[in-house]
Amino acid sequence: MSSTIRNLMKRYLNEWLLIKVEETDEADRPIKGELIFHSENRDEVYEKQRGMKGDLYLIYSGEIPQKGYAVAFNA
């Protein structure tokens, strides 16, 4: 089922989202799509994406750190 990117990000807050893009705006930014997979674990989403074809959008739905802050990922 198709949904706006904004709604998917609200519904799956603080998760990585893999979305099949179905509609873009005039600047070619994704605005609507179908959620394929979501997880709190980035590597799980990357693994799911491996080998997939098509117009895909991978995004983190959490808060972006403010300027002056750093983020570290530990696998």
PDB file of N, CA, C, O and CB in Angstrom:
ATOM      1  N   MET A   1       0.833  -1.178   0.000  1.00  0.00           N
ATOM      2  CA  MET A   1       0.000   0.000   0.000  1.00  0.00           C
ATOM      3  C   MET A   1       0.881   1.246   0.000  1.00  0.00           C
ATOM      4  O   MET A   1       1.841   1.333   0.766  1.00  0.00           O
ATOM      5  CB  MET A   1      -0.949  -0.004   1.209  1.00  0.00           C
ATOM      6  N   SER A   2       0.565   2.172  -0.827  1.00  0.00           N
ATOM      7  CA  SER A   2       1.324   3.398  -0.985  1.00  0.00           C
ATOM      8  C   SER A   2       0.999   4.398   0.126  1.00  0.00           C
ATOM      9  O   SER A   2      -0.136   4.473   0.599  1.00  0.00           O
ATOM     10  CB  SER A   2       1.046   4.016  -2.351  1.00  0.00           C
ATOM     11  N   SER A   3       2.010   5.159   0.532  1.00  0.00           N
ATOM     12  CA  SER A   3       1.855   6.175   1.563  1.00  0.00           C
ATOM     13  C   SER A   3       2.860   7.287   1.311  1.00  0.00           C
ATOM     14  O   SER A   3       3.829   7.098   0.576  1.00  0.00           O
ATOM     15  CB  SER A   3       2.041   5.569   2.982  1.00  0.00           C
ATOM     16  N   THR A   4       2.635   8.434   1.912  1.00  0.00           N
ATOM     17  CA  THR A   4       3.619   9.496   1.760  1.00  0.00           C
ATOM     18  C   THR A   4       4.863   9.155   2.586  1.00  0.00           C
ATOM     19  O   THR A   4       4.780   8.474   3.608  1.00  0.00           O
ATOM     20  CB  THR A   4       3.025  10.868   2.191  1.00  0.00           C
ATOM     21  N   ILE A   5       5.997   9.636   2.128  1.00  0.00           N
ATOM     22  CA  ILE A   5       7.249   9.415   2.855  1.00  0.00           C
ATOM     23  C   ILE A   5       7.132  10.015   4.256  1.00  0.00           C
ATOM     24  O   ILE A   5       7.575   9.408   5.231  1.00  0.00           O
ATOM     25  CB  ILE A   5       8.459  10.038   2.090  1.00  0.00           C
ATOM     26  N   ARG A   6       6.550  11.174   4.354  1.00  0.00           N
ATOM     27  CA  ARG A   6       6.380  11.849   5.651  1.00  0.00           C
ATOM     28  C   ARG A   6       5.585  10.980   6.628  1.00  0.00           C
ATOM     29  O   ARG A   6       5.965  10.858   7.793  1.00  0.00           O
ATOM     30  CB  ARG A   6       5.674  13.206   5.462  1.00  0.00           C
ATOM     31  N   ASN A   7       4.486  10.377   6.167  1.00  0.00           N
ATOM     32  CA  ASN A   7       3.682   9.524   7.044  1.00  0.00           C
ATOM     33  C   ASN A   7       4.430   8.266   7.469  1.00  0.00           C
ATOM     34  O   ASN A   7       4.321   7.831   8.616  1.00  0.00           O
ATOM     35  CB  ASN A   7       2.388   9.138   6.349  1.00  0.00           C
ATOM     36  N   LEU A   8       5.191   7.682   6.546  1.00  0.00           N
ATOM     37  CA  LEU A   8       5.987   6.513   6.896  1.00  0.00           C
ATOM     38  C   LEU A   8       7.034   6.857   7.947  1.00  0.00           C
ATOM     39  O   LEU A   8       7.273   6.075   8.867  1.00  0.00           O
ATOM     40  CB  LEU A   8       6.659   5.937   5.652  1.00  0.00           C
ATOM     41  N   MET A   9       7.655   8.016   7.815  1.00  0.00           N
ATOM     42  CA  MET A   9       8.677   8.426   8.782  1.00  0.00           C
ATOM     43  C   MET A   9       8.066   8.670  10.166  1.00  0.00           C
ATOM     44  O   MET A   9       8.705   8.386  11.178  1.00  0.00           O
ATOM     45  CB  MET A   9       9.394   9.695   8.292  1.00  0.00           C
ATOM     46  N   LYS A  10       6.850   9.187  10.218  1.00  0.00           N
ATOM     47  CA  LYS A  10       6.172   9.392  11.502  1.00  0.00           C
ATOM     48  C   LYS A  10       5.775   8.060  12.132  1.00  0.00           C
ATOM     49  O   LYS A  10       5.908   7.866  13.340  1.00  0.00           O
ATOM     50  CB  LYS A  10       4.929  10.275  11.316  1.00  0.00           C
ATOM     51  N   ARG A  11       5.288   7.150  11.297  1.00  0.00           N
ATOM     52  CA  ARG A  11       4.816   5.864  11.814  1.00  0.00           C
ATOM     53  C   ARG A  11       5.958   4.995  12.327  1.00  0.00           C
ATOM     54  O   ARG A  11       5.804   4.293  13.326  1.00  0.00           O
ATOM     55  CB  ARG A  11       4.053   5.118  10.735  1.00  0.00           C
ATOM     56  N   TYR A  12       7.088   5.039  11.658  1.00  0.00           N
ATOM     57  CA  TYR A  12       8.241   4.212  12.022  1.00  0.00           C
ATOM     58  C   TYR A  12       9.382   5.097  12.514  1.00  0.00           C
ATOM     59  O   TYR A  12      10.494   5.036  11.988  1.00  0.00           O
ATOM     60  CB  TYR A  12       8.703   3.353  10.819  1.00  0.00           C
ATOM     61  N   LEU A  13       9.111   5.898  13.501  1.00  0.00           N
ATOM     62  CA  LEU A  13      10.068   6.858  14.051  1.00  0.00           C
ATOM     63  C   LEU A  13      11.302   6.150  14.618  1.00  0.00           C
ATOM     64  O   LEU A  13      11.199   5.118  15.281  1.00  0.00           O
ATOM     65  CB  LEU A  13       9.400   7.707  15.143  1.00  0.00           C
ATOM     66  N   ASN A  14      12.453   6.726  14.340  1.00  0.00           N
ATOM     67  CA  ASN A  14      13.749   6.218  14.811  1.00  0.00           C
ATOM     68  C   ASN A  14      14.094   4.849  14.224  1.00  0.00           C
ATOM     69  O   ASN A  14      14.744   4.033  14.877  1.00  0.00           O
ATOM     70  CB  ASN A  14      13.748   6.131  16.328  1.00  0.00           C
ATOM     71  N   GLU A  15      13.658   4.607  12.993  1.00  0.00           N
ATOM     72  CA  GLU A  15      13.992   3.365  12.303  1.00  0.00           C
ATOM     73  C   GLU A  15      14.535   3.678  10.911  1.00  0.00           C
ATOM     74  O   GLU A  15      14.326   4.766  10.374  1.00  0.00           O
ATOM     75  CB  GLU A  15      12.755   2.438  12.210  1.00  0.00           C
ATOM     76  N   TRP A  16      15.226   2.711  10.351  1.00  0.00           N
ATOM     77  CA  TRP A  16      15.690   2.776   8.971  1.00  0.00           C
ATOM     78  C   TRP A  16      14.580   2.234   8.092  1.00  0.00           C
ATOM     79  O   TRP A  16      14.005   1.188   8.394  1.00  0.00           O
ATOM     80  CB  TRP A  16      17.024   1.976   8.768  1.00  0.00           C
ATOM     81  N   LEU A  17      14.271   2.931   7.006  1.00  0.00           N
ATOM     82  CA  LEU A  17      13.180   2.565   6.119  1.00  0.00           C
ATOM     83  C   LEU A  17      13.696   2.300   4.707  1.00  0.00           C
ATOM     84  O   LEU A  17      14.506   3.062   4.180  1.00  0.00           O
ATOM     85  CB  LEU A  17      12.117   3.663   6.100  1.00  0.00           C
ATOM     86  N   LEU A  18      13.227   1.227   4.108  1.00  0.00           N
ATOM     87  CA  LEU A  18      13.503   0.920   2.714  1.00  0.00           C
ATOM     88  C   LEU A  18      12.181   1.049   1.973  1.00  0.00           C
ATOM     89  O   LEU A  18      11.235   0.308   2.239  1.00  0.00           O
ATOM     90  CB  LEU A  18      14.137  -0.517   2.538  1.00  0.00           C
ATOM     91  N   ILE A  19      12.123   1.991   1.045  1.00  0.00           N
ATOM     92  CA  ILE A  19      10.871   2.357   0.395  1.00  0.00           C
ATOM     93  C   ILE A  19      11.009   2.243  -1.121  1.00  0.00           C
ATOM     94  O   ILE A  19      11.997   2.694  -1.700  1.00  0.00           O
ATOM     95  CB  ILE A  19      10.452   3.785   0.791  1.00  0.00           C
ATOM     96  N   LYS A  20      10.003   1.631  -1.757  1.00  0.00           N
ATOM     97  CA  LYS A  20       9.930   1.606  -3.216  1.00  0.00           C
ATOM     98  C   LYS A  20       9.243   2.903  -3.637  1.00  0.00           C
ATOM     99  O   LYS A  20       8.071   3.118  -3.329  1.00  0.00           O
ATOM    100  CB  LYS A  20       9.152   0.325  -3.752  1.00  0.00           C
ATOM    101  N   VAL A  21       9.966   3.756  -4.333  1.00  0.00           N
ATOM    102  CA  VAL A  21       9.459   5.076  -4.707  1.00  0.00           C
ATOM    103  C   VAL A  21       8.392   4.949  -5.788  1.00  0.00           C
ATOM    104  O   VAL A  21       8.596   4.290  -6.807  1.00  0.00           O
ATOM    105  CB  VAL A  21      10.607   5.981  -5.192  1.00  0.00           C
ATOM    106  N   GLU A  22       7.242   5.597  -5.547  1.00  0.00           N
ATOM    107  CA  GLU A  22       6.142   5.585  -6.509  1.00  0.00           C
ATOM    108  C   GLU A  22       5.825   6.970  -7.057  1.00  0.00           C
ATOM    109  O   GLU A  22       5.184   7.101  -8.100  1.00  0.00           O
ATOM    110  CB  GLU A  22       4.908   5.004  -5.869  1.00  0.00           C
ATOM    111  N   GLU A  23       6.278   8.006  -6.350  1.00  0.00           N
ATOM    112  CA  GLU A  23       6.021   9.372  -6.823  1.00  0.00           C
ATOM    113  C   GLU A  23       7.114  10.300  -6.302  1.00  0.00           C
ATOM    114  O   GLU A  23       7.553  10.192  -5.157  1.00  0.00           O
ATOM    115  CB  GLU A  23       4.615   9.869  -6.365  1.00  0.00           C
ATOM    116  N   THR A  24       7.543  11.221  -7.179  1.00  0.00           N
ATOM    117  CA  THR A  24       8.542  12.219  -6.793  1.00  0.00           C
ATOM    118  C   THR A  24       7.982  13.611  -7.055  1.00  0.00           C
ATOM    119  O   THR A  24       7.002  13.774  -7.782  1.00  0.00           O
ATOM    120  CB  THR A  24       9.878  12.007  -7.567  1.00  0.00           C
ATOM    121  N   ASP A  25       8.627  14.619  -6.447  1.00  0.00           N
ATOM    122  CA  ASP A  25       8.210  15.997  -6.691  1.00  0.00           C
ATOM    123  C   ASP A  25       8.953  16.555  -7.903  1.00  0.00           C
ATOM    124  O   ASP A  25       9.677  15.825  -8.579  1.00  0.00           O
ATOM    125  CB  ASP A  25       8.466  16.877  -5.442  1.00  0.00           C
ATOM    126  N   GLU A  26       8.775  17.835  -8.175  1.00  0.00           N
ATOM    127  CA  GLU A  26       9.394  18.447  -9.352  1.00  0.00           C
ATOM    128  C   GLU A  26      10.919  18.476  -9.288  1.00  0.00           C
ATOM    129  O   GLU A  26      11.580  18.617 -10.317  1.00  0.00           O
ATOM    130  CB  GLU A  26       8.879  19.847  -9.523  1.00  0.00           C
ATOM    131  N   ALA A  27      11.482  18.344  -8.081  1.00  0.00           N
ATOM    132  CA  ALA A  27      12.939  18.287  -7.923  1.00  0.00           C
ATOM    133  C   ALA A  27      13.437  16.841  -7.860  1.00  0.00           C
ATOM    134  O   ALA A  27      14.593  16.596  -7.516  1.00  0.00           O
ATOM    135  CB  ALA A  27      13.367  19.044  -6.656  1.00  0.00           C
ATOM    136  N   ASP A  28      12.573  15.894  -8.188  1.00  0.00           N
ATOM    137  CA  ASP A  28      12.879  14.462  -8.219  1.00  0.00           C
ATOM    138  C   ASP A  28      13.151  13.882  -6.830  1.00  0.00           C
ATOM    139  O   ASP A  28      13.852  12.877  -6.708  1.00  0.00           O
ATOM    140  CB  ASP A  28      14.075  14.214  -9.112  1.00  0.00           C
ATOM    141  N   ARG A  29      12.604  14.505  -5.782  1.00  0.00           N
ATOM    142  CA  ARG A  29      12.710  13.973  -4.423  1.00  0.00           C
ATOM    143  C   ARG A  29      11.519  13.044  -4.170  1.00  0.00           C
ATOM    144  O   ARG A  29      10.391  13.374  -4.537  1.00  0.00           O
ATOM    145  CB  ARG A  29      12.757  15.132  -3.362  1.00  0.00           C
ATOM    146  N   PRO A  30      11.759  11.883  -3.546  1.00  0.00           N
ATOM    147  CA  PRO A  30      10.654  10.962  -3.262  1.00  0.00           C
ATOM    148  C   PRO A  30       9.629  11.595  -2.328  1.00  0.00           C
ATOM    149  O   PRO A  30       9.987  12.203  -1.319  1.00  0.00           O
ATOM    150  CB  PRO A  30      11.186   9.665  -2.646  1.00  0.00           C
ATOM    151  N   ILE A  31       8.342  11.446  -2.674  1.00  0.00           N
ATOM    152  CA  ILE A  31       7.289  11.964  -1.793  1.00  0.00           C
ATOM    153  C   ILE A  31       6.250  10.895  -1.452  1.00  0.00           C
ATOM    154  O   ILE A  31       5.483  11.053  -0.502  1.00  0.00           O
ATOM    155  CB  ILE A  31       6.602  13.160  -2.445  1.00  0.00           C
ATOM    156  N   LYS A  32       6.224   9.812  -2.226  1.00  0.00           N
ATOM    157  CA  LYS A  32       5.247   8.765  -1.987  1.00  0.00           C
ATOM    158  C   LYS A  32       5.852   7.424  -2.374  1.00  0.00           C
ATOM    159  O   LYS A  32       6.594   7.327  -3.351  1.00  0.00           O
ATOM    160  CB  LYS A  32       3.942   9.031  -2.775  1.00  0.00           C
ATOM    161  N   GLY A  33       5.528   6.385  -1.598  1.00  0.00           N
ATOM    162  CA  GLY A  33       6.055   5.080  -1.923  1.00  0.00           C
ATOM    163  C   GLY A  33       5.466   3.979  -1.079  1.00  0.00           C
ATOM    164  O   GLY A  33       4.590   4.202  -0.242  1.00  0.00           O
ATOM    165  N   GLU A  34       5.971   2.775  -1.320  1.00  0.00           N
ATOM    166  CA  GLU A  34       5.522   1.583  -0.598  1.00  0.00           C
ATOM    167  C   GLU A  34       6.656   1.103   0.302  1.00  0.00           C
ATOM    168  O   GLU A  34       7.773   0.873  -0.163  1.00  0.00           O
ATOM    169  CB  GLU A  34       5.078   0.453  -1.588  1.00  0.00           C
ATOM    170  N   LEU A  35       6.364   0.953   1.583  1.00  0.00           N
ATOM    171  CA  LEU A  35       7.365   0.471   2.526  1.00  0.00           C
ATOM    172  C   LEU A  35       7.661  -0.989   2.234  1.00  0.00           C
ATOM    173  O   LEU A  35       6.755  -1.822   2.213  1.00  0.00           O
ATOM    174  CB  LEU A  35       6.890   0.655   3.989  1.00  0.00           C
ATOM    175  N   ILE A  36       8.928  -1.295   2.010  1.00  0.00           N
ATOM    176  CA  ILE A  36       9.349  -2.661   1.740  1.00  0.00           C
ATOM    177  C   ILE A  36       9.842  -3.322   3.028  1.00  0.00           C
ATOM    178  O   ILE A  36       9.537  -4.484   3.299  1.00  0.00           O
ATOM    179  CB  ILE A  36      10.452  -2.686   0.661  1.00  0.00           C
ATOM    180  N   PHE A  37      10.608  -2.563   3.818  1.00  0.00           N
ATOM    181  CA  PHE A  37      11.213  -3.124   5.036  1.00  0.00           C
ATOM    182  C   PHE A  37      11.575  -1.992   5.967  1.00  0.00           C
ATOM    183  O   PHE A  37      11.890  -0.889   5.520  1.00  0.00           O
ATOM    184  CB  PHE A  37      12.468  -3.984   4.708  1.00  0.00           C
ATOM    185  N   HIS A  38      11.533  -2.260   7.271  1.00  0.00           N
ATOM    186  CA  HIS A  38      11.968  -1.277   8.269  1.00  0.00           C
ATOM    187  C   HIS A  38      12.609  -2.001   9.444  1.00  0.00           C
ATOM    188  O   HIS A  38      12.261  -3.139   9.760  1.00  0.00           O
ATOM    189  CB  HIS A  38      10.773  -0.402   8.752  1.00  0.00           C
ATOM    190  N   SER A  39      13.553  -1.319  10.083  1.00  0.00           N
ATOM    191  CA  SER A  39      14.251  -1.909  11.220  1.00  0.00           C
ATOM    192  C   SER A  39      14.995  -0.810  11.975  1.00  0.00           C
ATOM    193  O   SER A  39      15.348   0.223  11.406  1.00  0.00           O
ATOM    194  CB  SER A  39      15.233  -3.024  10.756  1.00  0.00           C
ATOM    195  N   GLU A  40      15.225  -1.046  13.250  1.00  0.00           N
ATOM    196  CA  GLU A  40      16.090  -0.158  14.025  1.00  0.00           C
ATOM    197  C   GLU A  40      17.547  -0.406  13.675  1.00  0.00           C
ATOM    198  O   GLU A  40      18.413   0.424  13.951  1.00  0.00           O
ATOM    199  CB  GLU A  40      15.863  -0.354  15.534  1.00  0.00           C
ATOM    200  N   ASN A  41      17.811  -1.557  13.062  1.00  0.00           N
ATOM    201  CA  ASN A  41      19.172  -1.954  12.709  1.00  0.00           C
ATOM    202  C   ASN A  41      19.442  -1.628  11.239  1.00  0.00           C
ATOM    203  O   ASN A  41      18.840  -2.211  10.338  1.00  0.00           O
ATOM    204  CB  ASN A  41      19.393  -3.465  12.983  1.00  0.00           C
ATOM    205  N   ARG A  42      20.350  -0.695  11.022  1.00  0.00           N
ATOM    206  CA  ARG A  42      20.682  -0.258   9.656  1.00  0.00           C
ATOM    207  C   ARG A  42      21.183  -1.397   8.784  1.00  0.00           C
ATOM    208  O   ARG A  42      20.827  -1.478   7.609  1.00  0.00           O
ATOM    209  CB  ARG A  42      21.728   0.835   9.699  1.00  0.00           C
ATOM    210  N   ASP A  43      22.007  -2.280   9.346  1.00  0.00           N
ATOM    211  CA  ASP A  43      22.576  -3.374   8.564  1.00  0.00           C
ATOM    212  C   ASP A  43      21.509  -4.337   8.055  1.00  0.00           C
ATOM    213  O   ASP A  43      21.655  -4.898   6.969  1.00  0.00           O
ATOM    214  CB  ASP A  43      23.591  -4.130   9.394  1.00  0.00           C
ATOM    215  N   GLU A  44      20.433  -4.539   8.825  1.00  0.00           N
ATOM    216  CA  GLU A  44      19.345  -5.396   8.370  1.00  0.00           C
ATOM    217  C   GLU A  44      18.684  -4.817   7.118  1.00  0.00           C
ATOM    218  O   GLU A  44      18.322  -5.550   6.197  1.00  0.00           O
ATOM    219  CB  GLU A  44      18.305  -5.576   9.487  1.00  0.00           C
ATOM    220  N   VAL A  45      18.538  -3.510   7.099  1.00  0.00           N
ATOM    221  CA  VAL A  45      17.918  -2.852   5.948  1.00  0.00           C
ATOM    222  C   VAL A  45      18.847  -2.917   4.742  1.00  0.00           C
ATOM    223  O   VAL A  45      18.397  -3.170   3.624  1.00  0.00           O
ATOM    224  CB  VAL A  45      17.570  -1.383   6.279  1.00  0.00           C
ATOM    225  N   TYR A  46      20.137  -2.691   4.960  1.00  0.00           N
ATOM    226  CA  TYR A  46      21.101  -2.798   3.863  1.00  0.00           C
ATOM    227  C   TYR A  46      21.096  -4.212   3.281  1.00  0.00           C
ATOM    228  O   TYR A  46      21.155  -4.384   2.064  1.00  0.00           O
ATOM    229  CB  TYR A  46      22.519  -2.424   4.348  1.00  0.00           C
ATOM    230  N   GLU A  47      21.026  -5.219   4.144  1.00  0.00           N
ATOM    231  CA  GLU A  47      21.014  -6.605   3.690  1.00  0.00           C
ATOM    232  C   GLU A  47      19.759  -6.894   2.872  1.00  0.00           C
ATOM    233  O   GLU A  47      19.828  -7.580   1.851  1.00  0.00           O
ATOM    234  CB  GLU A  47      21.101  -7.563   4.886  1.00  0.00           C
ATOM    235  N   LYS A  48      18.632  -6.384   3.306  1.00  0.00           N
ATOM    236  CA  LYS A  48      17.376  -6.575   2.578  1.00  0.00           C
ATOM    237  C   LYS A  48      17.449  -5.911   1.193  1.00  0.00           C
ATOM    238  O   LYS A  48      16.912  -6.438   0.218  1.00  0.00           O
ATOM    239  CB  LYS A  48      16.188  -5.999   3.391  1.00  0.00           C
ATOM    240  N   GLN A  49      18.114  -4.757   1.118  1.00  0.00           N
ATOM    241  CA  GLN A  49      18.225  -3.999  -0.132  1.00  0.00           C
ATOM    242  C   GLN A  49      19.138  -4.692  -1.145  1.00  0.00           C
ATOM    243  O   GLN A  49      18.969  -4.531  -2.354  1.00  0.00           O
ATOM    244  CB  GLN A  49      18.747  -2.595   0.154  1.00  0.00           C
ATOM    245  N   ARG A  50      20.089  -5.449  -0.651  1.00  0.00           N
ATOM    246  CA  ARG A  50      21.078  -6.082  -1.525  1.00  0.00           C
ATOM    247  C   ARG A  50      20.400  -6.889  -2.631  1.00  0.00           C
ATOM    248  O   ARG A  50      19.565  -7.751  -2.356  1.00  0.00           O
ATOM    249  CB  ARG A  50      22.011  -6.987  -0.707  1.00  0.00           C
ATOM    250  N   GLY A  51      20.754  -6.613  -3.845  1.00  0.00           N
ATOM    251  CA  GLY A  51      20.227  -7.345  -4.991  1.00  0.00           C
ATOM    252  C   GLY A  51      18.888  -6.845  -5.503  1.00  0.00           C
ATOM    253  O   GLY A  51      18.418  -7.309  -6.542  1.00  0.00           O
ATOM    254  N   MET A  52      18.266  -5.917  -4.805  1.00  0.00           N
ATOM    255  CA  MET A  52      16.980  -5.382  -5.259  1.00  0.00           C
ATOM    256  C   MET A  52      17.219  -4.362  -6.359  1.00  0.00           C
ATOM    257  O   MET A  52      18.238  -3.672  -6.375  1.00  0.00           O
ATOM    258  CB  MET A  52      16.192  -4.743  -4.085  1.00  0.00           C
ATOM    259  N   LYS A  53      16.280  -4.278  -7.262  1.00  0.00           N
ATOM    260  CA  LYS A  53      16.376  -3.304  -8.346  1.00  0.00           C
ATOM    261  C   LYS A  53      15.168  -2.396  -8.299  1.00  0.00           C
ATOM    262  O   LYS A  53      14.167  -2.704  -7.652  1.00  0.00           O
ATOM    263  CB  LYS A  53      16.482  -4.004  -9.724  1.00  0.00           C
ATOM    264  N   GLY A  54      15.268  -1.294  -8.976  1.00  0.00           N
ATOM    265  CA  GLY A  54      14.159  -0.353  -9.032  1.00  0.00           C
ATOM    266  C   GLY A  54      14.507   0.942  -8.313  1.00  0.00           C
ATOM    267  O   GLY A  54      15.627   1.128  -7.837  1.00  0.00           O
ATOM    268  N   ASP A  55      13.554   1.803  -8.246  1.00  0.00           N
ATOM    269  CA  ASP A  55      13.736   3.113  -7.621  1.00  0.00           C
ATOM    270  C   ASP A  55      13.490   2.975  -6.126  1.00  0.00           C
ATOM    271  O   ASP A  55      12.347   3.024  -5.672  1.00  0.00           O
ATOM    272  CB  ASP A  55      12.782   4.179  -8.246  1.00  0.00           C
ATOM    273  N   LEU A  56      14.568   2.801  -5.360  1.00  0.00           N
ATOM    274  CA  LEU A  56      14.480   2.581  -3.921  1.00  0.00           C
ATOM    275  C   LEU A  56      14.988   3.790  -3.152  1.00  0.00           C
ATOM    276  O   LEU A  56      15.856   4.527  -3.619  1.00  0.00           O
ATOM    277  CB  LEU A  56      15.266   1.337  -3.523  1.00  0.00           C
ATOM    278  N   TYR A  57      14.433   3.976  -1.971  1.00  0.00           N
ATOM    279  CA  TYR A  57      14.802   5.090  -1.104  1.00  0.00           C
ATOM    280  C   TYR A  57      15.073   4.527   0.272  1.00  0.00           C
ATOM    281  O   TYR A  57      14.204   3.885   0.862  1.00  0.00           O
ATOM    282  CB  TYR A  57      13.686   6.188  -1.059  1.00  0.00           C
ATOM    283  N   LEU A  58      16.266   4.756   0.792  1.00  0.00           N
ATOM    284  CA  LEU A  58      16.649   4.292   2.113  1.00  0.00           C
ATOM    285  C   LEU A  58      16.884   5.527   2.975  1.00  0.00           C
ATOM    286  O   LEU A  58      17.691   6.390   2.627  1.00  0.00           O
ATOM    287  CB  LEU A  58      17.925   3.371   2.058  1.00  0.00           C
ATOM    288  N   ILE A  59      16.176   5.609   4.102  1.00  0.00           N
ATOM    289  CA  ILE A  59      16.254   6.804   4.932  1.00  0.00           C
ATOM    290  C   ILE A  59      16.097   6.437   6.396  1.00  0.00           C
ATOM    291  O   ILE A  59      15.426   5.463   6.737  1.00  0.00           O
ATOM    292  CB  ILE A  59      15.187   7.824   4.519  1.00  0.00           C
ATOM    293  N   TYR A  60      16.726   7.233   7.264  1.00  0.00           N
ATOM    294  CA  TYR A  60      16.560   7.091   8.708  1.00  0.00           C
ATOM    295  C   TYR A  60      15.504   8.084   9.163  1.00  0.00           C
ATOM    296  O   TYR A  60      15.573   9.263   8.816  1.00  0.00           O
ATOM    297  CB  TYR A  60      17.909   7.317   9.465  1.00  0.00           C
ATOM    298  N   SER A  61      14.532   7.625   9.932  1.00  0.00           N
ATOM    299  CA  SER A  61      13.403   8.476  10.323  1.00  0.00           C
ATOM    300  C   SER A  61      13.583   9.139  11.682  1.00  0.00           C
ATOM    301  O   SER A  61      12.634   9.696  12.232  1.00  0.00           O
ATOM    302  CB  SER A  61      12.142   7.665  10.336  1.00  0.00           C
ATOM    303  N   GLY A  62      14.781   9.084  12.218  1.00  0.00           N
ATOM    304  CA  GLY A  62      15.035   9.704  13.518  1.00  0.00           C
ATOM    305  C   GLY A  62      15.542  11.122  13.380  1.00  0.00           C
ATOM    306  O   GLY A  62      15.647  11.674  12.284  1.00  0.00           O
ATOM    307  N   GLU A  63      15.849  11.685  14.521  1.00  0.00           N
ATOM    308  CA  GLU A  63      16.328  13.054  14.565  1.00  0.00           C
ATOM    309  C   GLU A  63      17.769  13.141  14.065  1.00  0.00           C
ATOM    310  O   GLU A  63      18.615  12.328  14.438  1.00  0.00           O
ATOM    311  CB  GLU A  63      16.221  13.608  15.986  1.00  0.00           C
ATOM    312  N   ILE A  64      18.031  14.108  13.241  1.00  0.00           N
ATOM    313  CA  ILE A  64      19.378  14.347  12.730  1.00  0.00           C
ATOM    314  C   ILE A  64      20.135  15.140  13.798  1.00  0.00           C
ATOM    315  O   ILE A  64      19.615  16.127  14.316  1.00  0.00           O
ATOM    316  CB  ILE A  64      19.349  15.117  11.347  1.00  0.00           C
ATOM    317  N   PRO A  65      21.357  14.717  14.129  1.00  0.00           N
ATOM    318  CA  PRO A  65      22.120  15.441  15.161  1.00  0.00           C
ATOM    319  C   PRO A  65      22.356  16.900  14.767  1.00  0.00           C
ATOM    320  O   PRO A  65      22.542  17.223  13.594  1.00  0.00           O
ATOM    321  CB  PRO A  65      23.468  14.746  15.410  1.00  0.00           C
ATOM    322  N   GLN A  66      22.345  17.756  15.761  1.00  0.00           N
ATOM    323  CA  GLN A  66      22.594  19.173  15.528  1.00  0.00           C
ATOM    324  C   GLN A  66      24.059  19.417  15.213  1.00  0.00           C
ATOM    325  O   GLN A  66      24.919  18.596  15.533  1.00  0.00           O
ATOM    326  CB  GLN A  66      22.169  20.000  16.739  1.00  0.00           C
ATOM    327  N   LYS A  67      24.335  20.550  14.585  1.00  0.00           N
ATOM    328  CA  LYS A  67      25.701  20.919  14.250  1.00  0.00           C
ATOM    329  C   LYS A  67      26.534  20.940  15.539  1.00  0.00           C
ATOM    330  O   LYS A  67      26.106  21.465  16.566  1.00  0.00           O
ATOM    331  CB  LYS A  67      25.746  22.307  13.526  1.00  0.00           C
ATOM    332  N   GLY A  68      27.719  20.361  15.455  1.00  0.00           N
ATOM    333  CA  GLY A  68      28.599  20.315  16.606  1.00  0.00           C
ATOM    334  C   GLY A  68      28.543  18.985  17.359  1.00  0.00           C
ATOM    335  O   GLY A  68      29.355  18.742  18.252  1.00  0.00           O
ATOM    336  N   TYR A  69      27.577  18.116  16.999  1.00  0.00           N
ATOM    337  CA  TYR A  69      27.456  16.812  17.623  1.00  0.00           C
ATOM    338  C   TYR A  69      27.938  15.748  16.646  1.00  0.00           C
ATOM    339  O   TYR A  69      27.900  15.936  15.430  1.00  0.00           O
ATOM    340  CB  TYR A  69      25.997  16.541  18.065  1.00  0.00           C
ATOM    341  N   ALA A  70      28.389  14.632  17.198  1.00  0.00           N
ATOM    342  CA  ALA A  70      28.861  13.520  16.365  1.00  0.00           C
ATOM    343  C   ALA A  70      28.058  12.272  16.719  1.00  0.00           C
ATOM    344  O   ALA A  70      27.529  12.145  17.823  1.00  0.00           O
ATOM    345  CB  ALA A  70      30.397  13.272  16.564  1.00  0.00           C
ATOM    346  N   VAL A  71      27.981  11.357  15.760  1.00  0.00           N
ATOM    347  CA  VAL A  71      27.282  10.101  15.955  1.00  0.00           C
ATOM    348  C   VAL A  71      28.244   8.978  15.626  1.00  0.00           C
ATOM    349  O   VAL A  71      28.997   9.069  14.656  1.00  0.00           O
ATOM    350  CB  VAL A  71      25.998  10.019  15.082  1.00  0.00           C
ATOM    351  N   ALA A  72      28.228   7.923  16.419  1.00  0.00           N
ATOM    352  CA  ALA A  72      29.063   6.755  16.170  1.00  0.00           C
ATOM    353  C   ALA A  72      28.174   5.522  16.103  1.00  0.00           C
ATOM    354  O   ALA A  72      27.284   5.347  16.935  1.00  0.00           O
ATOM    355  CB  ALA A  72      30.152   6.597  17.270  1.00  0.00           C
ATOM    356  N   PHE A  73      28.416   4.666  15.110  1.00  0.00           N
ATOM    357  CA  PHE A  73      27.678   3.424  14.971  1.00  0.00           C
ATOM    358  C   PHE A  73      28.597   2.282  15.373  1.00  0.00           C
ATOM    359  O   PHE A  73      29.774   2.264  15.013  1.00  0.00           O
ATOM    360  CB  PHE A  73      27.145   3.238  13.519  1.00  0.00           C
ATOM    361  N   ASN A  74      28.061   1.341  16.111  1.00  0.00           N
ATOM    362  CA  ASN A  74      28.841   0.191  16.542  1.00  0.00           C
ATOM    363  C   ASN A  74      28.126  -1.075  16.089  1.00  0.00           C
ATOM    364  O   ASN A  74      26.987  -1.328  16.483  1.00  0.00           O
ATOM    365  CB  ASN A  74      29.049   0.196  18.088  1.00  0.00           C
ATOM    366  N   ALA A  75      28.787  -1.851  15.275  1.00  0.00           N
ATOM    367  CA  ALA A  75      28.143  -3.071  14.758  1.00  0.00           C
ATOM    368  C   ALA A  75      28.561  -4.279  15.556  1.00  0.00           C
ATOM    369  O   ALA A  75      28.122  -5.392  15.267  1.00  0.00           O
ATOM    370  CB  ALA A  75      28.482  -3.283  13.281  1.00  0.00           C
TER     371      ALA A  75
END
